[in-house]
């Protein structure tokens, strides 16, 4: 029995980490987390932006159906927060009729008033711009904004001329990605509208032949 005990006592114990080695491992893990977190954060935000773009494409498709019913008028006029919820423009555009369909919410927009994240371009109504309208001065429909992203603390449904600087969110998805815009040719872009039409400080405004 004494011989067996001696054999057990002479067995080598498996090597263990020293405190320094543990600290080194923890430091490496922390460094990897520090590297990966910004990447994951950018990936999440990119995914939100893609979903937001998809929302605007869906809105554009519904506005096109509306325009086909109303002789090319792509913007329902006078249907903003000043009227009852069941009279606002989404009710006339979306089926089933509802004033706040989920597609009106951008996933990057935290607790928007309304609740909705997008506004229509009132200039198209004021300037009598229809879907398929010819815009003068060589301006393409791909340059004319139909809808875009508003700031969270406003419940407006339309962007009017005096409101551009305070209502439109130019960098919803970051300074380099800007915000998403739906254009008159129904493509969706994510650039900040930088083109300035002559004599206009509002890049959503557009001169026409009318």
Secondary structure, 3 states (H helix, E strand, C coil): CHHHHHHHHHCCCCCCCCHHHHHHHHHHHHHHHHHHHHHHHHHHHHHHHHHHHHHHHHHHHHHHHHHHHCCCCCCCCCCCCCCCHHHCHHHHHCCCCCCCCHHHCCCCCCCCCCCCCEEEECHHHHCCCCCCCCCCCCCCHHHCEEEEEECCCCCCCEECHHHHHHHECCCCCCCCCCCCEEECCCCEECCCCCCCCCCCCCCCCCCCCC
